[in-house]
Amino acid sequence: MGLAIRVLSRIDVVMQEIRYVVIMYSIALKDWKTSGIRYQ
């Protein structure tokens, strides 16, 4: 039982990390697109 809880919490941490990376990546992509438009 304890092992299942540990695995589930580990999955939750991984999902939060993935969400954070996706958000940062989308912000960076948006920044890159707008700056590319600005410099042209």
PDB file of N, CA, C and O in Angstrom:
ATOM      1  N   MET A   1       0.838  -1.201   0.000  1.00  0.00           N
ATOM      2  CA  MET A   1       0.000   0.000   0.000  1.00  0.00           C
ATOM      3  C   MET A   1       0.876   1.255   0.000  1.00  0.00           C
ATOM      4  O   MET A   1       0.625   2.193  -0.757  1.00  0.00           O
ATOM      5  N   GLY A   2       1.897   1.266   0.848  1.00  0.00           N
ATOM      6  CA  GLY A   2       2.796   2.415   0.908  1.00  0.00           C
ATOM      7  C   GLY A   2       3.516   2.639  -0.422  1.00  0.00           C
ATOM      8  O   GLY A   2       3.754   3.773  -0.838  1.00  0.00           O
ATOM      9  N   LEU A   3       3.860   1.515  -1.082  1.00  0.00           N
ATOM     10  CA  LEU A   3       4.572   1.618  -2.355  1.00  0.00           C
ATOM     11  C   LEU A   3       3.707   2.296  -3.411  1.00  0.00           C
ATOM     12  O   LEU A   3       4.185   3.145  -4.164  1.00  0.00           O
ATOM     13  N   ALA A   4       2.416   1.912  -3.461  1.00  0.00           N
ATOM     14  CA  ALA A   4       1.503   2.507  -4.442  1.00  0.00           C
ATOM     15  C   ALA A   4       1.386   4.016  -4.232  1.00  0.00           C
ATOM     16  O   ALA A   4       1.383   4.785  -5.192  1.00  0.00           O
ATOM     17  N   ILE A   5       1.290   4.430  -2.972  1.00  0.00           N
ATOM     18  CA  ILE A   5       1.186   5.863  -2.659  1.00  0.00           C
ATOM     19  C   ILE A   5       2.457   6.582  -3.105  1.00  0.00           C
ATOM     20  O   ILE A   5       2.394   7.682  -3.654  1.00  0.00           O
ATOM     21  N   ARG A   6       3.606   5.961  -2.868  1.00  0.00           N
ATOM     22  CA  ARG A   6       4.880   6.562  -3.258  1.00  0.00           C
ATOM     23  C   ARG A   6       4.962   6.710  -4.779  1.00  0.00           C
ATOM     24  O   ARG A   6       5.398   7.741  -5.292  1.00  0.00           O
ATOM     25  N   VAL A   7       4.539   5.669  -5.484  1.00  0.00           N
ATOM     26  CA  VAL A   7       4.570   5.711  -6.958  1.00  0.00           C
ATOM     27  C   VAL A   7       3.630   6.794  -7.472  1.00  0.00           C
ATOM     28  O   VAL A   7       3.984   7.544  -8.381  1.00  0.00           O
ATOM     29  N   LEU A   8       2.431   6.879  -6.892  1.00  0.00           N
ATOM     30  CA  LEU A   8       1.463   7.890  -7.327  1.00  0.00           C
ATOM     31  C   LEU A   8       1.988   9.306  -7.084  1.00  0.00           C
ATOM     32  O   LEU A   8       1.834  10.182  -7.935  1.00  0.00           O
ATOM     33  N   SER A   9       2.605   9.527  -5.931  1.00  0.00           N
ATOM     34  CA  SER A   9       3.136  10.863  -5.645  1.00  0.00           C
ATOM     35  C   SER A   9       4.291  11.181  -6.589  1.00  0.00           C
ATOM     36  O   SER A   9       4.464  12.329  -6.999  1.00  0.00           O
ATOM     37  N   ARG A  10       5.076  10.173  -6.931  1.00  0.00           N
ATOM     38  CA  ARG A  10       6.182  10.356  -7.873  1.00  0.00           C
ATOM     39  C   ARG A  10       5.630  10.758  -9.238  1.00  0.00           C
ATOM     40  O   ARG A  10       6.162  11.665  -9.879  1.00  0.00           O
ATOM     41  N   ILE A  11       4.567  10.088  -9.688  1.00  0.00           N
ATOM     42  CA  ILE A  11       3.936  10.415 -10.966  1.00  0.00           C
ATOM     43  C   ILE A  11       3.414  11.848 -10.935  1.00  0.00           C
ATOM     44  O   ILE A  11       3.528  12.578 -11.920  1.00  0.00           O
ATOM     45  N   ASP A  12       2.840  12.247  -9.802  1.00  0.00           N
ATOM     46  CA  ASP A  12       2.311  13.609  -9.659  1.00  0.00           C
ATOM     47  C   ASP A  12       3.427  14.643  -9.810  1.00  0.00           C
ATOM     48  O   ASP A  12       3.246  15.669 -10.465  1.00  0.00           O
ATOM     49  N   VAL A  13       4.583  14.364  -9.199  1.00  0.00           N
ATOM     50  CA  VAL A  13       5.730  15.277  -9.304  1.00  0.00           C
ATOM     51  C   VAL A  13       6.191  15.370 -10.757  1.00  0.00           C
ATOM     52  O   VAL A  13       6.474  16.460 -11.255  1.00  0.00           O
ATOM     53  N   VAL A  14       6.264  14.229 -11.430  1.00  0.00           N
ATOM     54  CA  VAL A  14       6.690  14.213 -12.829  1.00  0.00           C
ATOM     55  C   VAL A  14       5.716  15.010 -13.702  1.00  0.00           C
ATOM     56  O   VAL A  14       6.136  15.762 -14.581  1.00  0.00           O
ATOM     57  N   MET A  15       4.425  14.842 -13.456  1.00  0.00           N
ATOM     58  CA  MET A  15       3.423  15.576 -14.232  1.00  0.00           C
ATOM     59  C   MET A  15       3.565  17.082 -14.019  1.00  0.00           C
ATOM     60  O   MET A  15       3.435  17.856 -14.967  1.00  0.00           O
ATOM     61  N   GLN A  16       3.830  17.500 -12.780  1.00  0.00           N
ATOM     62  CA  GLN A  16       4.023  18.925 -12.503  1.00  0.00           C
ATOM     63  C   GLN A  16       5.251  19.451 -13.236  1.00  0.00           C
ATOM     64  O   GLN A  16       5.224  20.556 -13.778  1.00  0.00           O
ATOM     65  N   GLU A  17       6.333  18.664 -13.257  1.00  0.00           N
ATOM     66  CA  GLU A  17       7.549  19.074 -13.950  1.00  0.00           C
ATOM     67  C   GLU A  17       7.288  19.202 -15.447  1.00  0.00           C
ATOM     68  O   GLU A  17       7.733  20.159 -16.081  1.00  0.00           O
ATOM     69  N   ILE A  18       6.564  18.232 -16.008  1.00  0.00           N
ATOM     70  CA  ILE A  18       6.247  18.270 -17.438  1.00  0.00           C
ATOM     71  C   ILE A  18       5.407  19.502 -17.755  1.00  0.00           C
ATOM     72  O   ILE A  18       5.649  20.183 -18.751  1.00  0.00           O
ATOM     73  N   ARG A  19       4.419  19.788 -16.909  1.00  0.00           N
ATOM     74  CA  ARG A  19       3.551  20.940 -17.116  1.00  0.00           C
ATOM     75  C   ARG A  19       4.379  22.224 -17.095  1.00  0.00           C
ATOM     76  O   ARG A  19       4.174  23.116 -17.918  1.00  0.00           O
ATOM     77  N   TYR A  20       5.316  22.310 -16.146  1.00  0.00           N
ATOM     78  CA  TYR A  20       6.172  23.490 -16.026  1.00  0.00           C
ATOM     79  C   TYR A  20       7.024  23.671 -17.283  1.00  0.00           C
ATOM     80  O   TYR A  20       7.143  24.779 -17.807  1.00  0.00           O
ATOM     81  N   VAL A  21       7.609  22.582 -17.759  1.00  0.00           N
ATOM     82  CA  VAL A  21       8.452  22.639 -18.962  1.00  0.00           C
ATOM     83  C   VAL A  21       7.618  23.068 -20.171  1.00  0.00           C
ATOM     84  O   VAL A  21       8.065  23.881 -20.980  1.00  0.00           O
ATOM     85  N   VAL A  22       6.406  22.520 -20.293  1.00  0.00           N
ATOM     86  CA  VAL A  22       5.546  22.864 -21.419  1.00  0.00           C
ATOM     87  C   VAL A  22       5.176  24.353 -21.388  1.00  0.00           C
ATOM     88  O   VAL A  22       5.185  25.029 -22.417  1.00  0.00           O
ATOM     89  N   ILE A  23       4.853  24.847 -20.191  1.00  0.00           N
ATOM     90  CA  ILE A  23       4.500  26.264 -20.058  1.00  0.00           C
ATOM     91  C   ILE A  23       5.691  27.139 -20.429  1.00  0.00           C
ATOM     92  O   ILE A  23       5.544  28.096 -21.189  1.00  0.00           O
ATOM     93  N   MET A  24       6.873  26.817 -19.896  1.00  0.00           N
ATOM     94  CA  MET A  24       8.067  27.609 -20.203  1.00  0.00           C
ATOM     95  C   MET A  24       8.373  27.565 -21.698  1.00  0.00           C
ATOM     96  O   MET A  24       8.744  28.576 -22.293  1.00  0.00           O
ATOM     97  N   TYR A  25       8.212  26.374 -22.304  1.00  0.00           N
ATOM     98  CA  TYR A  25       8.502  26.207 -23.724  1.00  0.00           C
ATOM     99  C   TYR A  25       7.542  27.029 -24.568  1.00  0.00           C
ATOM    100  O   TYR A  25       7.963  27.665 -25.534  1.00  0.00           O
ATOM    101  N   SER A  26       6.255  27.029 -24.222  1.00  0.00           N
ATOM    102  CA  SER A  26       5.270  27.783 -25.000  1.00  0.00           C
ATOM    103  C   SER A  26       5.512  29.283 -24.861  1.00  0.00           C
ATOM    104  O   SER A  26       5.350  30.033 -25.824  1.00  0.00           O
ATOM    105  N   ILE A  27       5.906  29.725 -23.644  1.00  0.00           N
ATOM    106  CA  ILE A  27       6.217  31.146 -23.444  1.00  0.00           C
ATOM    107  C   ILE A  27       7.442  31.526 -24.282  1.00  0.00           C
ATOM    108  O   ILE A  27       7.449  32.569 -24.936  1.00  0.00           O
ATOM    109  N   ALA A  28       8.458  30.693 -24.262  1.00  0.00           N
ATOM    110  CA  ALA A  28       9.677  30.962 -25.024  1.00  0.00           C
ATOM    111  C   ALA A  28       9.369  30.998 -26.520  1.00  0.00           C
ATOM    112  O   ALA A  28       9.890  31.841 -27.250  1.00  0.00           O
ATOM    113  N   LEU A  29       8.522  30.080 -26.966  1.00  0.00           N
ATOM    114  CA  LEU A  29       8.155  30.024 -28.380  1.00  0.00           C
ATOM    115  C   LEU A  29       7.399  31.289 -28.783  1.00  0.00           C
ATOM    116  O   LEU A  29       7.645  31.856 -29.847  1.00  0.00           O
ATOM    117  N   LYS A  30       6.472  31.728 -27.918  1.00  0.00           N
ATOM    118  CA  LYS A  30       5.705  32.932 -28.182  1.00  0.00           C
ATOM    119  C   LYS A  30       6.645  34.144 -28.244  1.00  0.00           C
ATOM    120  O   LYS A  30       6.527  34.991 -29.130  1.00  0.00           O
ATOM    121  N   ASP A  31       7.575  34.209 -27.293  1.00  0.00           N
ATOM    122  CA  ASP A  31       8.571  35.285 -27.256  1.00  0.00           C
ATOM    123  C   ASP A  31       9.380  35.298 -28.537  1.00  0.00           C
ATOM    124  O   ASP A  31       9.599  36.351 -29.136  1.00  0.00           O
ATOM    125  N   TRP A  32       9.828  34.106 -28.957  1.00  0.00           N
ATOM    126  CA  TRP A  32      10.664  33.980 -30.150  1.00  0.00           C
ATOM    127  C   TRP A  32       9.900  34.431 -31.393  1.00  0.00           C
ATOM    128  O   TRP A  32      10.458  35.110 -32.255  1.00  0.00           O
ATOM    129  N   LYS A  33       8.637  34.058 -31.484  1.00  0.00           N
ATOM    130  CA  LYS A  33       7.824  34.457 -32.636  1.00  0.00           C
ATOM    131  C   LYS A  33       7.625  35.969 -32.668  1.00  0.00           C
ATOM    132  O   LYS A  33       7.800  36.588 -33.718  1.00  0.00           O
ATOM    133  N   THR A  34       7.263  36.569 -31.543  1.00  0.00           N
ATOM    134  CA  THR A  34       7.011  38.013 -31.522  1.00  0.00           C
ATOM    135  C   THR A  34       8.305  38.783 -31.764  1.00  0.00           C
ATOM    136  O   THR A  34       8.290  39.803 -32.452  1.00  0.00           O
ATOM    137  N   SER A  35       9.430  38.313 -31.208  1.00  0.00           N
ATOM    138  CA  SER A  35      10.699  39.013 -31.410  1.00  0.00           C
ATOM    139  C   SER A  35      11.150  38.858 -32.866  1.00  0.00           C
ATOM    140  O   SER A  35      11.737  39.775 -33.441  1.00  0.00           O
ATOM    141  N   GLY A  36      10.871  37.690 -33.456  1.00  0.00           N
ATOM    142  CA  GLY A  36      11.209  37.484 -34.865  1.00  0.00           C
ATOM    143  C   GLY A  36      10.424  38.439 -35.753  1.00  0.00           C
ATOM    144  O   GLY A  36      10.957  38.983 -36.720  1.00  0.00           O
ATOM    145  N   ILE A  37       9.142  38.638 -35.411  1.00  0.00           N
ATOM    146  CA  ILE A  37       8.306  39.569 -36.171  1.00  0.00           C
ATOM    147  C   ILE A  37       8.817  40.993 -35.967  1.00  0.00           C
ATOM    148  O   ILE A  37       8.849  41.789 -36.906  1.00  0.00           O
ATOM    149  N   ARG A  38       9.211  41.305 -34.745  1.00  0.00           N
ATOM    150  CA  ARG A  38       9.652  42.652 -34.418  1.00  0.00           C
ATOM    151  C   ARG A  38      10.945  43.002 -35.169  1.00  0.00           C
ATOM    152  O   ARG A  38      11.102  44.129 -35.638  1.00  0.00           O
ATOM    153  N   TYR A  39      11.877  42.031 -35.283  1.00  0.00           N
ATOM    154  CA  TYR A  39      13.176  42.322 -35.878  1.00  0.00           C
ATOM    155  C   TYR A  39      13.137  42.403 -37.402  1.00  0.00           C
ATOM    156  O   TYR A  39      14.062  42.932 -38.018  1.00  0.00           O
ATOM    157  N   GLN A  40      12.091  41.891 -38.003  1.00  0.00           N
ATOM    158  CA  GLN A  40      12.036  41.891 -39.469  1.00  0.00           C
ATOM    159  C   GLN A  40      11.649  43.245 -40.037  1.00  0.00           C
ATOM    160  O   GLN A  40      11.561  43.401 -41.255  1.00  0.00           O
TER     161      GLN A  40
END
